[in-house]
Structure formats: C-alpha cells, structure tokens
Amino acid sequence: MEARTTSEVMEFHHPFLVSSRSGPLPAGQYRVETEEEMIESLSFPAWRRISLTIARHGLASGRLVQALAITPAELAAALADNGRPQS
C-alpha cells in the first residue's frame, strides 16, 4: 500500500492540551506530521489519514525533545486558541 507523509512547522503562542500528555504543552514551534495511505479500491486517487503527530525540538540543539500523537480535533482546537489572549 502506498503511503505518504507531510510535515509542517507551526508556531503556538500559548500553551495547549493534547490527550496523550497529562499537562499542557508549552508555547513554541512544533512540527506536525501527517501520515496517510492511499485507498486503493477507488477509481480515483484518495488518501486516508492514519496518524497525526506533533513534535517539539530543542531551541539551541535542534534535537527532538518530545513527539506525541494528536487528534485532528485537538490540533484544530489548539490552532483556534492560538491567536486568542490567555486569561
């Protein structure tokens, strides 16, 4: 089965929550990776998401600090809250 991975760097200005971690993730830059597989039974090309991860890298070293699974709903909520002032 054919698979593809897309990657995007996103900056979060406020801490946010994901279900795969007990506390909030700090503000900062994160790499969001989406892995998809091709649905082969269709007569046209279509892709199904099979995983979504978010990874934080150290500022000075660039080494991976943390990688976590995240749901599309959690990512959407974090992005929606990204520009809002925190109380």
Secondary structure, DSSP 8 states (H G I E B T S, - for coil): --EEEEEEEEEESS-B--TTSSS-B-SEEEEEEEEEEE-TTSSS--EEEEEEEEEEE-TTT--EEEEEE--HHHHHHHHHHTTS---
